Amino acid sequence: MHRTVSARHKRFVLKQPFRIARGVKTAADVITVEIASGTAIGRGEGVPYGRYGESIEGVLAQIETARSAIEAGADRNALQALLQPGAARNAIDCALWDLEARESGIGVSSRLGDPPLEPIRSALTIGIDTPAEMAQAATRLARVPLLKVKVDSDDPAAKIRAVRNAAPCAALIVDPNESWDEALVRQMAPVLVECRVDVLEQPVPASEDSWLAGYVSPVPICADESVHVIGDLEFVATCYDAVNVKLDKAGGLTAALALAHATRERGLKLMSGCMVCSSLGIAPALHIARMADWADLDGPIWLLEDRTGGVRDADGRLFPPIEGFWG
């Protein structure tokens, strides 16, 4: 049956500014893809990310280059060769997964041989602010089991200590978003131990991380910007202890599943991450999260208004979308 593909930009305003070392966001800009076949419509979402050279216009243009092939019946396997990894392929790939589920009546969990999705522990993020403000945010989230602490190179020790003191029981992910250098990583090691940090995520720029191969860290270090696809694992495995798998980096659930399994096969720990996005971007990622040591999927929790029927958070436990939302 002939398909039709549509893609459009949608903006979701955030409840409050989201501050990381790379800048401040006040809204989530996403691309929604819908693939219709008869009465069935599959949906997917991608987030254009400037760090990877993406833009709203560029992602829409990429999708356009694949439109005719998808409308003619190209499947997810064919899609891998049509588009490079990134937000455009992610949106189409996830829409194809959703379409397959609706046409076949077999949900994604069943297709993967897994039980239905259940609530998971997922990090809530504390953005960069003064130590006092970050402590206040941590106090409000003190009952949450897992917190992600965003820091930069401006006295990160004070910020991490402030959060730890305010939330003494939570597991902590510390994420400098590439803002540290080698000297600061070494300097911060005792602080990470003192504050019982579970994992340090991508502390240095992806282009400047080769020295990690000879560094013995007291806490696991997780690659984010340094790893997108399976081909990156050979190098990453020499420098990092864990991999953050994001659908927008990998280019869809198909590639993300392959990357997650390959990560496990190499004996590395696994994080399931996301961009700031709606629940349509998170629903497929839940199938990675169920395999992961850490889930960091609070993108929709930052939105003033999410898509109807999406995920919901209850004190750091993320509940999957309502039945029929996706997949």
HELIX and SHEET records of a PDB file:
HELIX    1   1 GLY A   50  TYR A   52  5                                   3    
HELIX    2   2 ILE A   56  GLU A   71  1                                  16    
HELIX    3   3 ARG A   76  LEU A   82  1                                   7    
HELIX    4   4 ALA A   87  SER A  104  1                                  18    
HELIX    5   5 VAL A  108  ARG A  111  1                                   4    
HELIX    6   6 PRO A  131  ARG A  140  1                                  10    
HELIX    7   7 PRO A  156  ALA A  166  1                                  11    
HELIX    8   8 GLU A  182  GLU A  194  1                                  13    
HELIX    9   9 ALA A  206  GLU A  208  5                                   3    
HELIX   10  10 SER A  210  GLY A  214  5                                   5    
HELIX   11  11 ILE A  230  ASP A  232  5                                   3    
HELIX   12  12 LEU A  233  CYS A  239  1                                   7    
HELIX   13  13 LEU A  247  ALA A  250  1                                   4    
HELIX   14  14 LEU A  253  GLU A  265  1                                  13    
HELIX   15  15 SER A  279  ILE A  282  1                                   4    
HELIX   16  16 LEU A  286  ALA A  289  1                                   4    
HELIX   17  17 GLY A  299  TRP A  302  5                                   4    
SHEET    1   A 3 ARG A   3  ILE A  20  0                                        
SHEET    2   A 3 GLY A  23  SER A  37 -1                                        
SHEET    3   A 3 ALA A  40  GLY A  46 -1                                        
SHEET    1   B 3 ILE A 120  ARG A 121  0                                        
SHEET    2   B 3 ARG A 317  PHE A 319 -1                                        
SHEET    3   B 3 ARG A 312  ALA A 314 -1                                        
SHEET    1   C 8 LEU A 124  ILE A 126  0                                        
SHEET    2   C 8 LEU A 146  LYS A 150  1                                        
SHEET    3   C 8 ALA A 171  ASP A 175  1                                        
SHEET    4   C 8 VAL A 197  GLU A 201  1                                        
SHEET    5   C 8 ILE A 221  ALA A 223  1                                        
SHEET    6   C 8 ALA A 242  VAL A 245  1                                        
SHEET    7   C 8 LYS A 269  SER A 272  1                                        
SHEET    8   C 8 TRP A 294  ALA A 295  1                                        
END                                                                             
